[in-house]
Amino acid sequence: MLYGSVDIFKDTFNIPIDSETLRKDEFWSVNDVSLNLNKGECIGIIGPNGAGKSTLLKMLNGIIKPDKGSIRYQGKMGALIEVGAGFQPILSGRENIMINGIILGLSKKEISKRFDEIVEFSGLEDFLDTPVKNYSSGMRVRLGFSIAAHLHPDILLIDEVLAVGDMSFQVKCRYKIAQMIENGTAIIFISHNMHQIANLCSTTYTMDHGKFIYNGDSNTAIDKYKALCQGNIKTSELGNMDIKVDAVKLFDANGNETDIFNTNDRVAINIDFSSQTTISHPIVAVTIRNLSGNTIASIRNDFDGIDFDNISNGKLSVDIEKLSLLPGIFTIDVSIINSKSFTPYHRVDNAARFQVSGGNTVSGIVHIDHNWHLSNK
């Protein structure tokens, strides 16, 4: 607070601020970055949490003033950076549409002309006269994106907020963004959804610790991002440790230990465990997650009708005949659970990780076995 007060005082009275020297406990949230955005172009910015992505967007939108460097742009800029940002909570959705349009420099006549489009796209007709403070986060995103997209900005900044909306609205947003790009709107898009980045962005910047470490082809940028995230994955443990998971290892079809597989490869997950006593009828759960933490698959012996009578020290193996995952990086959680109380003896999150490589670049997470049949008349 002291640093902030000093800087505000100096800024108010036009006293030069030393932008080169960091004070105690200060660091550069964004440092030495440069990008150009052209009409009808969509640039993606990706990176681990804390990389500086949102700070950069706030600087571009004028919310945060850069300590050094310059930001130059032409045209009207719209932004969807935080859920509910820019809304007046005590005013209704209708009133907020008018206010946001005026902020963008439109006349009341221009806003009224686009008003019905905004409301229809948001799907909030029944809540238009409700104060925004009573909206859910998803409703605020619906209204915010609808306003930003239909007031035809020349530049649109979008942060991760679209992830809050439901699936049907996200699909509508993707189509709308593609349409805006086609009509000449320039977009900077931040997301942890790599499929959206790959499908929408012509160029993507990978960011880490306030710097761009790569810019160019979106698929290559995504690979850089996944490598960063893999390095940031931390193992966590809990439980009473009556029985302990000592190691989790992955093996290919030839019995070689590895953490790189191809789609449809055979995989063996080996779990080494030890205990000072005998455990009766435990539940063993193996959960595969993607880098966003979403569960891709969960395997449990009790669901498979398998009962481990008494175990103490030993090894379990889960054999997956076909790893039906598309290219990406995944983690494995392992839990040994008391079947009576359903409390964990030992749970290890991120006990192992692996990468799926190769295959054609298609959207999705899993590969579904399928066949094509053509019948000519």
N, C-alpha and C positions, 0 to 999 in steps of 0.2 A: 504493500500500500504506500509505503514511503517513496519507493522508486516511481510509482505511478503518479503520486502527487507532485513530485519534483518535475517529472516530464510534462505534466499538464500545465504547471506554472510556467515552465520555460516556453512551451508551445504558445501559451496565451500571450506572452510578452515578446514573442519572436526571438527568444534567446537560443542560440545554437545548441543542439543536443549532440553529445559525443556518441556517434553511432558505431564507432569502431571498437570501443573498449567494453568488454562484458564486465558487469558488476558481479559480486559474489552470488552464486547460485543461479545466475542467468545463463541461458543458452539460446542459440539461434533456432527458433521454431521453423523458419524458412530462410534459407541462405543460398545465395548464388544460383538462383534459378532463372531461366529465361525461356519464353515460349512465344510463338506467333500463332494467331488464330485468324483464319480467313473466312470469308462469306461462304455459307453452305458447308462448313466443315464441322465435324464432331470429334473433339479430342477427349480421350479418356485419361484420368489420373488415378492410379491405383497404388496401394502400398499398405503395409501393416498399420494397425492402430497406433496413433502418435507420430506418424511419419511427417505430418504437417499439411495434409491434403485440405482439410477443412479450413485451416488458418489461411492457406493460400487463396481459397475461394472467397473468404471474408475480406481479404485484402483487395482482390479484384472487384468485389462489390462495394468497396468503400467503407465497410464496417470497421476495419482495422487499418490504420495508417502505417505504411511501411517506414521503417527506420532509415532505410537507404534504398536507392534504386528508383525506378519510375514505372508507372502503369499508364498506358495510353490506349484509348479505344474510341471508335466512332459509332454513333447510333445509339438506340435505346437498349438499356441492359435490364433484363429481368433475372430474378434469382429465386431458387427454392433451396435454401440452405439448411434451415432448421424447421422442425414441425411447429407451425403456428407463428413463425417469425414474421413480423410485419403486420400481424393482425391486431386489431383493437378488441380485446376479449369481451368487453361489455356491449359492443355493437353487434348487430346481426350479420349473418352471412351476406345479405343483400347490401348492407351499408359498407362492409369491408370490400366488396367487389368494386364499389364506386370509389372508395378511398385509394385502393391500390391502382386503379386506372388513372386517377388524377396524379398520383406520385410518378407514374410513368410518363406523364405529360399529355395525356389524352383529354379531350373535352368531354363534357357530360353527354353530348350527342353521340360521340364515337363510342363511349362506353355502353350507352343504351343500345346501340346498334349490335354490339357483340354480347349483350347481357344474356339473351336466351341461349346462345351457344355455350356460354360458360356454365350456366345452370344445368343444361341438359347433359353436358359431358361429366359434370361432377356427380350427377345423380342425387343431388340434395334438395330437390324441389320441395319436399315436405318439411325441410328444416331451414329454409331460407330466412325466415324471420326469427329464428332462435339465436340468442347470443352465442358467439363463437366459444365463449368460455365453457359452454355446455357440450361442445362437440368432442367426440373421441379423437384420438391422435390420427386414426385412419380418415375420419371426416375432414380434419384440418388439411391433411395431405391432399385429399380429393379436391377441396376448394382451392388450396394454394397452387397446385399444378394446373388446374383448369384456368385460373386467372392468369398465371404466368404464360401459359401456352396460347391462350386465345386473345391476348392483348398484343400479339404479334411483335415481340421484341426482336431487335436485330441480333442480340447476343443473349443467350440463356445459360445460367449457371445452375447446375443440378447436383446436389449432394446426395447422400445415401438415403434421403427421406422416402424415396419411392418404395423402399423395402417395407415400409409400414403399411402400405395399402394392401388390399386383398388381391388374389391372383387375377381375377377378371379385370380389375382396374389397372394392374401392372401391364397386362396385355394391351389395353387401350392406350396406356401411356407410351408403350414402345412404338405402336403404330403412329401415334401423334408425333412423337419425336422424329421418326423417319420422314413423316410428311413435312415437318418444319424444316428439316435439313434440305429436303428436295426443293423447298420454296425459298432457300437462301439464308435461313437463320443459322448463325454460328453457335455451337454448343460446347460447353466444357462439362464433362460428366464424370462424377466420382461415384464409384460403386464397388461393393465387394462381390457382386454377382458377375462372375467372369464371362458367363454366356451373353449377358447384356453388353458388356464391354466389347467382346469379340464381334458381336453382330452389328453394333451401332457405330463403333469408333474406327475411323480410318487410320488414326495415329494414337498411340497410347504412351503415356509417361509413367514409368515406375519410380516411386518416390520412397526414400528412406532417410530418417534423421535429417529432414529438412532439405534434402538435395535430390535432384533427379539423377538416378543411377543408370537410366536407360530411356531412350525415346525412339519410337519407330513403329515397326510392325506390331500389331496388337497381340498376336499369338506369342511372339517372342517376349513382349513385355509381361504377359501373363505368366510365362515360364519363370521370368526373373522374380515376379511377385511370389509365386509358389515356393521358390527356393528360399526367399526371405522368411516366409511364414513357417516353413519347415524348420528353419533354424531357431525360430522363436517359440516353438512348441515346448511347453514345460510339463514334466511328469508330476502328477499329484497323487497322494495316497490317503486312504482313510480305512478305519475298521479296527477291531479289537486284536487283530493279529494272531488269533488262535491257530490260524493256518495262513501261510504267507506265500504270495506269488513271487518267486525268485527271479524268473526271467521269462520273456516271451520272444520267441524266434520264429522267423518265417523261412520256409524251404520251398524250392521249386520241384517240378516233376522228377528231376534227377537226384533229388536229395541234397542239393546245394543250398546253403544258407544265403539268402539274398533279400533285398528290399526293393527290387525292381522287377516288375512283371509286365506282361502284355495282356490285353483284353482276351478273356477266355482261357488263360493259363490255369494249370492246376496249382493249388497252393495248399501247403500244410502249415497250420498255426500250432506250434509246440509251446506248451505252458509247463514250466518247471515250478514245483511248489514244495514246501516243507512245513512240518508241524511238530510240536512237542507232544501232541496227543492225537488220538484217533477221532476223526470227524465223521459223523454218520449222515448219510443222505444229503450232502451239500448240493446247492444249485451253482453251476458254473455258467457265467454269462460272458459272451464275447460280443462286443459292439464295435461296428465299423462306422466311422464318421468321416465327413469331408472337412475341409479346412474352415468352413463356416460353423462347424460344430453340429451340423445336422446329422441325424442318424440315418445311415444308408442301409444297414442291415443289423439285426440282433439275433444271435444264436444262443439258445439255452438248452441244456440237457433235459430239463423237465418238460419243456415244450415238445421235445423230440421223443418223449417217452423213454428216456434213458435214466436209470437210477444208479448212482455211484454209492454202493452200500457203505463201505468204510474206507476212508483214505487218510494217509498221514504224510508220507514223503513219496514223491514220485513225479510222474509226467503225464500230462494229457495232450492229446493231439486232435485237432479239428481239421478234417480234410475237406477242402472245397474243390470239387471236380472241375468247375468252370467259373473263373472269376469274371463275372459279367459286368465289369466296371469299365467305363470309358476313361481315356487319359486324364490323370489328375493325381493329387497327393492326398492320402488318407491316413487316419490314425486308428489304433485299436485300443479299446478299453477292456480290461479283464476284471471280473468280480467273482469272488467265491462267497456265497451267501448262505446264511442259516435258513434252512427250509421251514423251520417252525416260526421264527420271529421275523424273518425276512430282513434281518440286519446283516451288514457285511462283515464277514471275517476279515477280508482284505479286498480292497478295491484299488486298482491302479488305472488312472486315466492317462492316456497317451503312453501306454506300456510299450507300444511299438508303432512304427510308421512305415508306410511303403508308397511307392510310386507306380502308377500304371502308365506305360508308355505305348507308343506305336498306334496303329490303327488309323482309319480315316478321321478327319476332323468333323465331327457331327455334334449337334447340340444335345445336351442331356447329361445324365450321370451313369446310367446303366445301359448295357447292350442287351436287347431282347432278341432271342433266337426267332428267326422268321424265314419264310419262303415266299417267293413271288410266283404267281400263276397267271398266265394270260390266255384268255379264250377268245379267239377271233370268230366273228359271226360268219 
